């Protein structure tokens, strides 16, 4: 038997409406040369451009039996017209009363060396007469990408793309293709008659038929795209009909967990990312059945607006959502300061409005990063899969003048210290005083390190209660307060939470019973008249203070105390420093990777660096939680590290022992590696050499993505929580002293 097929744009019923631009080469039409069936079929194929005849082969066009795709009819004869844009194809030995599908290869090339952009498959029915079976009217087709699994797991171990027929009638998929990212479209192939989709039917598209079950399936030859669907950088998936038109497109959002699919919420709605969410099925995916998120509210609360609210003595952040919300343990929102420090606070909620009061004062005219965490939920318990950056928020500019502390306008008469911020007045150079009808209180002000911030001390004694206003160079600033009679205040006390010396640095972590100024006096042990002092410029109840010892070769007595705003002193806490010789051993923690990609323990590491002038013996190093007994090193690839060299401390089963690393690899700290290195927040780690404290790792920073290490910024800064940054290199830079 012969089947003859003709492609021609003169036959509009079968015209391919691909975008006809000069930069594309596609099939315009297919039509039969005659309808008589005598054992063969004669067809004409019309292309949009002249075909490069030298590169055309009969293998580029095939007839495939729809019922049995292994039954392929070769083309026995072809002939071009004079313009080379139409080819007549003859196929012989065609069986009667069967459906055939013509496949046109994308390898066909135009005379100007363009590959065929869109494939076409025409349907041919053999019988007394044969004809090209009309395709669906595109206007009547509702066909969508409904589910995608790109990140496989042991339980969901194959990639798939699910499509759903939301049309009222059948949809013929022959000639359709899938386009992954920027790769060439991959034609859909059919096994056991799977090309026809019934209304409301789900079909799964897989790669490689040999991996498929025995039922009717749709597949593409080879892997999806070039190398399979990407786990983390997938850009888009397009479903394309035989005319080259995009019927549906999936645009990934976020990052699905391993073995969890992306699911469409409403198959009758648009392709917008708001119509997709991660599968909530226990199995992680729902191939071939209704999605687990079908028609459900699965989205976390949406931020509608946010603003900074300035109160009398502090600033708060107001966030309004599109629905009512809940917050667990005040941990659903936080700010990140310009230095990278995380700022938590107190949360108050009223319906869809959230008011966040930071635990520390926000600085004026400063940008903070606003984050929402996984602990923010709506009434359906929907939450964010990871912490989400919302936007930068900027605090108001510094006001002309404002009372910063005490945080009240009714002030006990015995108050001696005030904190004032001012963008208009120079309080450290001009005459400053409080004045009322009866009294005048002179003040001495010192500019602090904060922006436009001054610490002012009252010089004169107040005689009684009175309303007063602040004057600068005899100008009334309209900053007015009320001094009230007071029976005095309780004596403050100080609690030292942590205190340690590293080289010429003394670190003090303390809290006080009431807001205080912290003072630290150093007294030389061999000469009590030789002293120096440090103090804070702002009242607080919590102090994290790194002090540089002026002469590290000397030993000092240290006295730590605080003074409240009434000039009341706490009792003093004593400490002794030891002398430091730069020629002695010096080690720092240089990099920490707590959460590698995949299984953590074999790739976690703590990198230490020899910053001294002497070779360091690794067996004399120990490390651990600062409040626990440190763990000694008992296994190492080599025993010493030279000045300016690094070594990595790992677990005993670490992959770094097998990777021929360029630096020393050591272990033994099993309690630290694999157990105490938390993925997102960190306990303080202390590094010792011969039992002497060398360094402390205590960053105040959060990492929400796996595979990124924390890297030290300045080798000469100790105890500084802000002296760490997140590396931009996946799995860190072990053995590289950056």
C-alpha positions as CSV (number, residue, x, y, z in Angstrom):
1,X,0.0,0.0,0.0
2,X,1.0,3.6,-0.5
3,X,0.4,6.7,1.6
4,X,1.1,10.0,0.0
5,X,1.3,13.1,2.2
6,X,1.5,16.8,1.2
7,X,2.3,19.8,3.3
8,X,1.0,23.1,2.0
9,X,-0.1,26.5,3.4
10,X,-2.8,26.3,0.7
11,X,-4.6,23.9,3.0
12,X,-5.6,26.1,5.9
13,X,-7.2,23.4,8.0
14,X,-3.8,21.9,8.7
15,X,-1.7,25.0,8.8
16,X,0.8,25.3,11.5
17,X,0.5,28.7,13.1
18,X,4.0,28.9,14.5
19,X,5.5,32.4,14.9
20,X,6.6,33.2,11.4
21,X,9.7,35.3,12.0
22,X,12.7,35.4,9.7
23,X,14.8,33.9,12.4
24,X,12.7,30.7,12.6
25,X,12.3,27.7,10.3
26,X,9.2,25.6,10.7
27,X,6.6,23.4,9.0
28,X,3.7,25.5,7.5
29,X,1.3,22.8,6.4
30,X,0.8,19.1,5.5
31,X,-1.7,17.9,2.8
32,X,-2.3,14.7,0.8
33,X,-1.5,14.8,-2.9
34,X,-4.5,12.5,-3.5
35,X,-7.0,10.8,-1.3
36,X,-6.9,7.4,-3.1
37,X,-5.5,4.6,-1.1
38,X,-3.7,1.9,-3.1
39,X,-1.2,0.6,-0.6
40,X,0.8,3.8,-0.3
41,X,0.3,7.3,0.9
42,X,1.6,10.4,-1.0
43,X,2.0,13.6,1.1
44,X,3.3,17.1,0.5
45,X,5.1,19.0,3.3
46,X,5.5,22.8,3.0
47,X,8.3,24.5,5.0
48,X,8.6,28.2,5.8
49,X,11.9,28.4,4.0
50,X,13.8,26.5,1.3
51,X,15.3,23.3,2.7
52,X,19.0,22.5,2.5
53,X,18.7,19.5,0.1
54,X,22.3,18.4,0.7
55,X,21.6,17.7,4.4
56,X,18.1,16.3,3.9
57,X,17.7,12.5,4.4
58,X,14.7,10.1,4.1
59,X,15.5,9.2,7.7
60,X,14.3,12.7,8.8
61,X,10.7,11.7,8.2
62,X,8.9,8.6,9.4
63,X,5.5,7.0,9.6
64,X,4.7,5.5,13.0
65,X,1.9,3.1,13.7
66,X,-0.1,4.8,16.5
67,X,-1.2,1.5,18.0
68,X,2.4,0.1,18.0
69,X,5.1,2.7,17.9
70,X,7.7,0.0,17.1
71,X,6.0,-0.4,13.7
72,X,7.6,2.4,11.6
73,X,7.1,2.7,7.9
74,X,10.2,4.1,6.0
75,X,9.9,6.8,3.3
76,X,10.8,5.2,0.0
77,X,10.7,8.3,-2.2
78,X,10.8,12.1,-1.9
79,X,10.9,14.9,-4.4
80,X,11.4,18.7,-3.9
81,X,9.7,21.4,-5.9
82,X,11.8,24.1,-7.7
83,X,11.9,26.5,-4.8
84,X,12.9,23.7,-2.4
85,X,10.3,24.7,0.2
86,X,7.9,21.8,-0.5
87,X,8.8,18.1,-0.5
88,X,6.6,15.2,-1.7
89,X,6.9,12.0,0.3
90,X,5.8,8.5,-0.8
91,X,5.4,5.7,1.8
92,X,4.6,2.2,0.6
93,X,3.5,-1.1,2.3
94,X,1.0,0.7,4.4
95,X,-1.6,-1.6,6.1
96,X,-5.3,-0.6,5.6
97,X,-7.6,0.6,8.4
98,X,-4.9,1.8,10.7
99,X,-3.8,5.2,12.2
100,X,-0.4,6.5,11.3
101,X,1.5,9.4,12.7
102,X,4.1,11.3,10.6
103,X,7.2,12.4,12.6
104,X,9.3,15.2,11.1
105,X,12.8,15.5,12.6
106,X,14.2,18.6,14.1
107,X,17.5,17.9,12.2
108,X,16.1,19.3,9.0
109,X,18.0,22.5,8.1
110,X,17.1,25.5,5.9
111,X,19.4,26.9,3.2
112,X,20.4,29.6,5.6
113,X,21.4,26.9,8.2
114,X,18.5,27.2,10.6
115,X,17.3,24.0,12.3
116,X,13.6,23.2,12.3
117,X,12.1,25.2,15.2
118,X,8.9,23.3,15.7
119,X,8.1,19.7,15.0
120,X,4.8,18.6,13.3
121,X,3.0,15.4,13.4
122,X,0.1,14.8,11.1
123,X,-2.4,11.9,11.5
124,X,-3.2,9.7,8.6
125,X,-5.9,7.1,8.3
126,X,-5.6,4.4,5.7
127,X,-8.7,2.9,4.2
128,X,-10.6,3.1,0.8
129,X,-9.6,6.7,1.0
130,X,-7.1,8.3,3.4
131,X,-7.1,11.8,4.8
132,X,-5.3,13.9,7.4
133,X,-7.2,13.8,10.6
134,X,-8.0,17.3,11.8
135,X,-6.4,18.5,15.1
136,X,-8.2,20.1,18.0
137,X,-9.1,23.8,17.7
138,X,-6.6,25.5,20.0
139,X,-9.4,27.8,21.3
140,X,-11.2,24.7,22.7
141,X,-8.2,23.2,24.5
142,X,-7.5,23.6,28.2
143,X,-4.4,21.7,28.9
144,X,-2.0,22.6,31.8
145,X,1.2,21.5,33.5
146,X,-0.3,20.4,36.8
147,X,2.6,19.0,38.9
148,X,6.4,18.8,38.6
149,X,8.9,16.7,40.5
150,X,12.5,17.8,39.7
151,X,14.3,16.9,43.0
152,X,14.1,13.1,43.4
153,X,14.5,11.1,46.6
154,X,14.7,7.4,47.5
155,X,10.9,7.2,47.7
156,X,10.1,9.4,44.7
157,X,13.0,8.3,42.5
158,X,12.1,9.6,39.1
159,X,11.5,13.0,37.6
160,X,8.1,13.6,36.1
161,X,5.9,16.3,34.6
162,X,2.1,15.9,35.1
163,X,-0.4,17.4,32.7
164,X,-4.1,17.8,33.2
165,X,-6.9,18.0,30.6
166,X,-9.2,20.7,31.8
167,X,-11.1,20.7,28.5
168,X,-14.6,19.5,27.9
169,X,-13.5,17.1,25.2
170,X,-10.6,14.8,24.3
171,X,-7.2,16.3,23.5
172,X,-4.9,14.7,20.9
173,X,-1.3,15.2,22.1
174,X,0.5,14.0,18.9
175,X,2.9,16.7,17.8
176,X,3.2,18.2,21.3
177,X,6.5,18.8,23.0
178,X,8.0,19.8,26.3
179,X,10.6,22.5,26.5
180,X,12.9,22.5,29.6
181,X,14.7,25.9,30.3
182,X,16.4,27.1,27.1
183,X,17.0,23.6,25.6
184,X,15.3,22.5,22.4
185,X,11.8,21.2,22.6
186,X,11.5,17.5,23.2
187,X,8.7,15.8,21.3
188,X,6.2,13.7,23.3
189,X,6.3,10.1,22.4
190,X,3.6,7.6,23.2
191,X,3.5,4.0,24.3
192,X,0.4,1.8,23.9
193,X,-2.0,4.5,22.7
194,X,-1.4,7.2,25.3
195,X,-1.7,10.1,22.9
196,X,-5.4,10.8,23.6
197,X,-6.4,12.5,26.8
198,X,-10.0,12.3,28.1
199,X,-11.6,15.2,29.9
200,X,-10.3,15.7,33.5
201,X,-7.6,13.1,32.9
202,X,-4.1,13.2,34.4
203,X,-1.1,12.1,32.3
204,X,2.5,11.7,33.5
205,X,5.4,12.6,31.2
206,X,8.6,10.7,32.0
207,X,12.0,10.4,30.5
208,X,13.0,7.2,28.8
209,X,10.4,4.5,28.2
210,X,12.5,1.7,29.6
211,X,12.0,3.2,33.1
212,X,8.2,3.2,32.8
213,X,5.5,0.7,33.9
214,X,3.5,-1.3,31.4
215,X,0.4,0.9,31.2
216,X,0.0,3.6,28.5
217,X,2.6,6.3,29.1
218,X,4.0,9.5,27.6
219,X,7.7,10.0,27.5
220,X,10.5,11.9,25.9
221,X,13.6,10.3,24.5
222,X,16.5,10.6,26.8
223,X,16.7,12.9,29.9
224,X,14.6,16.0,30.4
225,X,16.6,18.9,28.8
226,X,20.3,18.1,28.5
227,X,21.0,16.7,31.9
228,X,17.6,16.2,33.6
229,X,15.6,18.8,35.5
230,X,17.8,20.9,37.8
231,X,17.3,20.5,41.6
232,X,18.0,24.1,42.4
233,X,18.2,26.2,39.2
234,X,15.3,25.1,37.1
235,X,14.0,28.1,35.1
236,X,10.9,27.0,33.3
237,X,8.9,24.2,31.7
238,X,6.7,24.8,28.7
239,X,4.0,22.6,27.1
240,X,4.0,23.3,23.4
241,X,1.3,22.2,20.9
242,X,2.0,21.0,17.3
243,X,1.7,24.6,16.1
244,X,4.5,25.8,18.3
245,X,2.2,27.6,20.7
246,X,2.8,27.6,24.4
247,X,-0.3,26.2,26.1
248,X,1.1,26.2,29.7
249,X,4.3,27.2,31.5
250,X,5.6,26.3,34.9
251,X,7.9,28.9,36.5
252,X,9.6,27.5,39.6
253,X,9.5,29.4,42.9
254,X,11.6,28.9,46.0
255,X,13.2,25.5,46.4
256,X,11.2,22.3,47.0
257,X,12.6,19.8,49.4
258,X,14.0,16.6,48.2
259,X,11.3,14.2,47.0
260,X,8.6,16.9,47.2
261,X,6.9,18.1,44.0
262,X,5.5,21.5,43.0
263,X,1.7,21.3,42.6
264,X,-0.8,23.5,40.9
265,X,-3.6,24.7,43.2
266,X,-6.3,25.5,40.6
267,X,-6.0,23.8,37.2
268,X,-8.5,26.2,35.8
269,X,-6.6,29.3,36.8
270,X,-3.5,31.0,35.3
271,X,0.1,29.8,35.3
272,X,1.1,32.5,37.8
273,X,3.4,31.3,40.6
274,X,0.7,32.3,43.1
275,X,-1.3,29.3,41.7
276,X,1.4,26.8,42.8
277,X,2.7,25.4,46.1
278,X,4.8,22.6,47.4
279,X,3.0,19.2,47.8
280,X,1.6,18.6,51.3
281,X,1.0,15.0,50.6
282,X,2.6,12.6,53.1
283,X,4.3,10.8,50.1
284,X,5.7,14.2,48.8
285,X,3.9,14.0,45.4
286,X,0.6,12.9,43.8
287,X,1.4,11.7,40.2
288,X,-1.6,10.8,38.2
289,X,-4.2,12.0,40.8
290,X,-5.7,15.1,42.3
291,X,-3.0,17.4,43.8
292,X,-2.8,17.6,47.6
293,X,-3.1,21.4,47.4
294,X,-6.1,21.3,45.0
295,X,-8.3,24.4,45.7
296,X,-6.7,24.9,49.1
297,X,-5.4,28.0,50.9
298,X,-1.8,26.9,51.2
299,X,0.0,30.3,51.1
300,X,1.6,31.9,54.1
301,X,0.2,35.4,55.0
302,X,1.0,38.0,52.4
303,X,2.6,41.3,53.5
304,X,0.4,44.2,52.4
305,X,2.3,47.1,54.1
306,X,5.1,47.8,56.6
307,X,6.3,51.0,58.3
308,X,8.5,52.3,61.1
309,X,6.5,54.0,63.9
310,X,8.4,56.5,66.0
311,X,7.2,56.7,69.6
312,X,8.5,59.1,72.4
313,X,11.5,57.0,73.3
314,X,11.7,54.1,70.8
315,X,10.8,52.9,67.4
316,X,8.6,50.0,66.4
317,X,7.8,48.2,63.1
318,X,4.2,47.8,62.0
319,X,3.5,45.0,59.4
320,X,0.0,44.4,58.0
321,X,-1.0,41.1,56.3
322,X,-3.8,40.0,54.0
323,X,-5.3,37.8,56.7
324,X,-5.2,37.1,60.5
325,X,-1.9,35.8,61.8
326,X,-0.3,34.1,64.8
327,X,3.3,34.3,66.0
328,X,5.1,31.6,68.1
329,X,7.2,32.8,71.0
330,X,7.8,36.3,69.5
331,X,10.1,34.6,67.0
332,X,8.2,35.2,63.8
333,X,9.9,38.5,62.8
334,X,13.3,40.0,63.2
335,X,15.6,42.7,61.8
336,X,19.2,42.5,60.6
337,X,21.3,45.5,61.3
338,X,23.8,47.0,58.8
339,X,26.6,45.1,60.6
340,X,24.7,41.8,60.2
341,X,23.4,41.5,63.8
342,X,20.0,39.9,64.3
343,X,17.6,41.9,66.3
344,X,14.7,40.1,68.0
345,X,11.9,41.7,70.1
346,X,8.4,41.6,71.4
347,X,5.4,41.0,69.1
348,X,1.9,42.2,69.6
349,X,-0.8,41.0,67.2
350,X,-4.3,42.3,66.5
351,X,-6.0,40.4,63.7
352,X,-3.9,40.9,60.6
353,X,-1.7,43.6,62.1
354,X,1.7,42.9,63.8
355,X,3.6,45.4,65.9
356,X,7.2,44.5,66.5
357,X,9.1,46.2,69.4
358,X,12.9,45.6,68.9
359,X,14.8,44.5,72.0
360,X,17.4,47.1,71.3
361,X,17.0,50.7,70.2
362,X,17.0,51.3,66.5
363,X,19.4,53.9,65.2
364,X,18.0,56.9,63.3
365,X,18.5,57.3,59.6
366,X,19.6,53.6,59.2
367,X,18.4,50.8,56.9
368,X,17.5,47.5,58.5
369,X,16.6,44.2,56.7
370,X,13.1,43.0,57.6
371,X,12.7,39.2,57.8
372,X,9.7,36.9,58.6
373,X,10.4,33.4,59.9
374,X,8.7,30.0,59.6
375,X,7.0,30.7,63.0
376,X,4.6,33.2,61.4
377,X,1.3,31.4,60.5
378,X,-2.2,32.1,59.4
379,X,-5.4,30.4,60.7
380,X,-4.8,27.4,58.4
381,X,-1.3,27.0,59.9
382,X,0.3,28.0,56.6
383,X,3.8,29.3,57.1
384,X,6.9,30.2,55.1
385,X,9.2,27.2,54.3
386,X,12.3,29.2,55.2
387,X,13.0,32.7,56.6
388,X,11.9,35.3,54.1
389,X,13.5,38.7,53.4
390,X,10.7,41.2,53.0
391,X,12.5,44.4,52.3
392,X,14.7,47.1,53.6
393,X,13.1,49.5,56.1
394,X,14.6,52.9,56.9
395,X,14.3,54.6,60.2
396,X,13.4,58.3,60.4
397,X,16.2,60.9,60.2
398,X,17.7,62.2,63.5
399,X,15.4,64.7,65.0
400,X,16.5,68.3,65.8
401,X,16.7,67.3,69.5
402,X,15.2,64.5,71.6
403,X,15.7,62.8,75.0
404,X,17.2,59.4,74.5
405,X,17.5,58.3,78.2
406,X,15.8,58.3,80.7
407,X,12.8,57.1,78.7
408,X,10.3,59.3,80.5
409,X,9.5,63.0,80.8
410,X,8.9,62.7,84.5
411,X,12.4,62.4,86.0
412,X,13.5,61.9,89.6
413,X,15.2,65.0,90.9
414,X,18.4,63.2,91.7
415,X,19.1,62.1,88.1
416,X,22.6,63.0,87.1
417,X,23.0,61.5,83.6
418,X,21.0,62.1,80.4
419,X,21.4,60.8,76.9
420,X,20.3,63.2,74.2
421,X,20.3,63.0,70.4
422,X,20.4,66.1,68.2
423,X,21.0,66.8,64.5
424,X,20.7,70.6,65.1
425,X,22.8,71.4,68.1
426,X,26.4,70.7,69.1
427,X,26.0,69.8,72.7
428,X,29.6,69.0,73.3
429,X,30.8,72.6,72.4
430,X,27.9,74.8,73.2
431,X,26.5,75.9,76.6
432,X,23.8,73.4,77.7
433,X,21.5,73.7,80.7
434,X,18.0,72.9,82.0
435,X,16.1,76.0,83.2
436,X,12.8,76.6,84.9
437,X,11.3,79.5,86.8
438,X,13.5,79.0,89.8
439,X,16.5,76.8,89.0
440,X,19.1,76.4,86.3
441,X,21.0,73.1,85.9
442,X,24.2,73.3,83.9
443,X,25.3,70.2,82.0
444,X,28.5,68.9,80.4
445,X,28.0,66.8,77.3
446,X,30.3,64.4,75.5
447,X,29.6,63.1,71.9
448,X,29.5,59.3,71.7
449,X,30.1,56.9,68.8
450,X,26.4,56.8,68.0
451,X,25.1,59.1,65.3
452,X,24.4,62.6,66.8
453,X,24.3,61.1,70.3
454,X,25.5,62.8,73.5
455,X,26.0,61.7,77.1
456,X,25.3,64.6,79.4
457,X,26.1,65.0,83.1
458,X,24.3,67.4,85.4
459,X,26.8,69.7,87.1
460,X,24.5,71.5,89.6
461,X,22.4,70.1,92.4
462,X,18.7,70.4,92.0
463,X,16.8,71.8,95.0
464,X,13.3,70.4,94.3
465,X,10.6,69.5,91.8
466,X,10.2,71.8,88.9
467,X,9.3,71.8,85.2
468,X,12.3,72.6,83.1
469,X,13.3,73.0,79.4
470,X,16.7,72.4,77.8
471,X,18.6,75.4,76.5
472,X,21.6,75.4,74.1
473,X,23.5,78.7,73.9
474,X,20.5,80.4,75.6
475,X,18.1,79.0,72.9
476,X,15.1,77.1,74.1
477,X,15.1,73.8,72.3
478,X,11.5,73.0,73.5
479,X,12.8,69.7,75.0
480,X,11.0,70.0,78.3
481,X,10.8,67.6,81.3
482,X,9.4,67.5,84.8
483,X,11.7,66.9,87.7
484,X,9.8,65.2,90.5
485,X,10.5,64.6,94.1
486,X,12.0,61.1,94.7
487,X,12.9,59.1,97.7
488,X,15.9,57.8,95.8
489,X,16.5,54.6,93.9
490,X,17.8,51.1,94.7
491,X,21.5,50.5,94.5
492,X,22.2,48.7,91.2
493,X,24.0,45.5,91.0
494,X,26.0,43.8,88.3
495,X,26.1,40.2,87.2
496,X,29.2,39.0,85.2
497,X,28.0,36.4,82.7
498,X,31.3,35.8,81.0
499,X,34.8,37.3,81.2
500,X,37.9,36.2,79.5
501,X,41.3,37.5,78.2
502,X,42.7,36.7,74.8
503,X,46.1,38.3,74.1
504,X,45.7,42.0,74.7
505,X,41.8,41.8,74.7
506,X,39.5,41.6,77.7
507,X,36.0,40.5,77.0
508,X,33.2,41.2,79.4
509,X,29.6,40.0,79.1
510,X,27.4,41.3,81.9
511,X,23.8,42.4,82.8
512,X,22.6,44.8,85.5
513,X,19.5,45.2,87.6
514,X,18.6,48.6,86.1
515,X,19.9,50.6,83.2
516,X,23.5,51.7,84.0
517,X,26.7,53.0,82.5
518,X,29.4,50.3,82.7
519,X,32.9,51.3,84.0
520,X,36.1,49.2,83.8
521,X,39.2,50.4,85.7
522,X,42.7,48.9,85.1
523,X,45.2,49.2,88.0
524,X,48.8,48.3,87.3
525,X,49.8,45.6,89.9
526,X,53.3,47.0,90.4
527,X,52.2,50.7,90.7
528,X,48.7,51.5,91.9
529,X,49.0,55.1,90.6
530,X,49.2,53.8,87.0
531,X,45.6,53.4,85.9
532,X,43.3,53.7,82.9
533,X,39.6,53.3,82.5
534,X,36.9,52.5,79.9
535,X,33.2,53.3,80.1
536,X,30.1,53.0,77.9
537,X,28.3,56.1,76.6
538,X,24.8,54.7,76.7
539,X,22.6,53.3,79.5
540,X,21.7,49.6,79.1
541,X,21.0,46.5,81.2
542,X,23.1,44.2,79.0
543,X,26.7,44.7,78.0
544,X,28.9,42.9,75.5
545,X,32.3,44.7,75.8
546,X,35.6,44.0,74.1
547,X,38.4,46.1,75.7
548,X,41.9,46.6,74.3
549,X,44.5,46.4,77.1
550,X,46.8,49.4,76.7
551,X,50.0,47.6,77.7
552,X,49.7,43.8,77.3
553,X,53.2,43.2,78.7
554,X,51.9,44.3,82.2
555,X,49.6,42.6,84.6
556,X,46.6,44.6,85.9
557,X,43.9,44.4,88.6
558,X,40.6,45.1,87.0
559,X,37.5,46.5,88.7
560,X,34.1,46.3,86.9
561,X,31.1,48.3,88.2
562,X,28.1,50.3,87.0
563,X,26.6,53.7,87.8
564,X,22.9,54.4,87.4
565,X,21.4,57.7,86.3
566,X,21.2,58.9,89.9
567,X,25.0,58.4,90.3
568,X,24.5,55.3,92.4
569,X,27.4,52.9,92.2
570,X,27.1,49.1,92.2
571,X,29.6,46.9,94.1
572,X,32.8,46.2,92.2
573,X,33.7,42.9,90.6
574,X,37.4,42.1,90.4
575,X,39.6,40.3,87.8
576,X,43.3,40.0,87.0
577,X,44.9,40.1,83.6
578,X,48.1,38.3,82.6
579,X,50.9,39.6,80.5
580,X,51.0,38.8,76.8
581,X,54.0,38.2,74.7
582,X,53.5,38.5,70.9
583,X,56.2,35.8,70.4
584,X,53.9,33.3,72.1
585,X,51.4,31.0,70.5
586,X,48.4,32.6,68.8
587,X,45.5,30.7,67.2
588,X,42.1,31.9,65.8
589,X,39.0,30.3,64.5
590,X,38.9,31.4,60.9
591,X,35.9,29.6,59.2
592,X,33.1,27.4,60.3
593,X,30.8,25.2,58.1
594,X,27.9,24.0,60.2
595,X,25.4,22.9,57.5
596,X,26.9,21.5,54.3
597,X,24.8,20.4,51.4
598,X,23.4,17.0,52.0
599,X,24.4,14.9,55.0
600,X,26.2,17.2,57.4
601,X,28.8,15.4,59.5
602,X,31.3,14.2,56.9
603,X,31.7,17.7,55.5
604,X,31.4,19.9,58.5
605,X,34.6,21.7,59.6
606,X,36.1,24.3,61.9
607,X,39.1,26.0,60.3
608,X,41.8,27.3,62.7
609,X,44.7,29.6,61.8
610,X,48.1,30.0,63.3
611,X,48.5,33.8,63.6
612,X,51.6,33.7,65.8
613,X,55.3,33.5,65.1
614,X,55.8,30.0,66.3
615,X,55.0,26.5,65.0
616,X,51.8,25.1,66.6
617,X,51.5,21.5,67.8
618,X,48.0,20.3,66.9
619,X,47.9,17.7,69.7
620,X,48.0,20.6,72.2
621,X,44.8,22.1,70.7
622,X,41.4,21.6,72.3
623,X,38.0,23.0,71.4
624,X,34.5,22.9,72.8
625,X,31.6,24.8,74.3
626,X,32.9,27.6,76.5
627,X,30.9,26.4,79.5
628,X,32.0,22.8,79.1
629,X,35.3,20.8,79.2
630,X,37.0,21.2,75.8
631,X,37.7,18.1,73.6
632,X,41.3,17.4,72.7
633,X,42.6,16.6,69.3
634,X,43.8,13.0,69.0
635,X,43.9,12.3,65.2
636,X,45.7,14.4,62.6
637,X,47.1,14.1,59.1
638,X,50.2,15.9,60.2
639,X,51.3,17.2,63.7
640,X,52.2,20.8,63.2
641,X,51.0,24.0,61.4
642,X,53.4,26.8,60.6
643,X,52.7,30.6,61.1
644,X,50.0,31.8,58.8
645,X,48.9,28.3,58.0
646,X,45.5,26.8,58.7
647,X,44.2,23.4,59.8
648,X,40.7,22.0,59.7
649,X,39.1,20.2,62.6
650,X,36.6,17.6,61.4
651,X,34.8,14.5,62.4
652,X,36.7,11.2,62.3
653,X,34.6,10.0,59.3
654,X,35.2,13.2,57.4
655,X,35.6,13.1,53.6
656,X,38.5,15.6,54.0
657,X,40.7,12.8,55.2
658,X,40.3,11.2,51.7
659,X,40.5,14.4,49.7
660,X,44.3,15.0,49.9
661,X,43.8,18.4,51.4
662,X,46.5,21.0,51.2
663,X,46.4,21.7,55.0
664,X,46.4,19.6,58.1
665,X,43.2,17.7,58.9
666,X,42.5,16.9,62.6
667,X,39.7,15.3,64.6
668,X,38.8,14.0,68.0
669,X,36.2,16.6,68.8
670,X,33.3,14.3,68.1
671,X,31.0,16.2,70.4
672,X,31.5,19.4,68.4
673,X,31.6,18.1,64.8
674,X,28.3,16.5,64.0
675,X,26.4,17.3,67.2
676,X,27.0,20.8,68.5
677,X,27.4,22.7,65.2
678,X,23.9,23.9,64.8
679,X,22.7,24.7,61.3
680,X,21.2,28.2,61.8
681,X,22.2,29.4,65.3
682,X,25.3,28.8,67.3
683,X,26.5,28.2,70.8
684,X,29.7,29.8,71.8
685,X,32.8,27.7,70.9
686,X,36.1,28.3,72.7
687,X,39.5,27.4,71.2
688,X,42.4,26.5,73.6
689,X,46.1,25.8,73.4
690,X,47.7,24.1,76.4
691,X,44.5,25.0,78.2
692,X,44.9,28.8,77.5
693,X,42.0,30.5,75.8
694,X,43.0,31.5,72.2
695,X,39.7,32.5,70.6
696,X,35.9,32.5,70.9
697,X,33.4,31.8,68.1
698,X,30.1,33.5,68.9
699,X,28.5,35.0,65.8
700,X,25.2,36.9,66.0
701,X,24.1,35.9,62.5
702,X,21.6,33.6,60.8
703,X,22.1,31.3,57.8
704,X,18.9,30.1,56.2
705,X,20.5,28.2,53.3
706,X,22.6,25.0,53.5
707,X,26.1,24.8,52.2
708,X,27.3,28.2,53.3
709,X,30.0,28.8,55.9
710,X,30.7,31.6,58.3
711,X,34.0,33.4,57.6
712,X,36.0,35.7,59.9
713,X,36.3,39.3,58.7
714,X,39.2,40.7,60.8
715,X,41.8,38.4,62.3
716,X,42.6,41.0,65.0
717,X,39.1,41.4,66.4
718,X,38.1,39.1,69.2
719,X,34.8,38.4,71.0
720,X,33.0,40.4,68.2
721,X,29.7,38.9,67.2
722,X,29.7,41.1,64.1
723,X,33.1,40.0,63.0
724,X,31.6,37.2,60.8
725,X,30.1,37.1,57.4
726,X,28.3,34.4,55.3
727,X,30.6,33.0,52.6
728,X,29.3,33.1,49.0
729,X,31.1,29.8,48.1
730,X,29.1,26.6,48.5
731,X,30.5,24.3,51.2
732,X,33.1,26.9,52.2
733,X,36.8,27.2,51.6
734,X,38.6,24.7,53.8
735,X,42.4,24.9,53.8
736,X,42.4,28.3,52.1
737,X,43.5,31.1,54.4
738,X,41.3,33.9,52.9
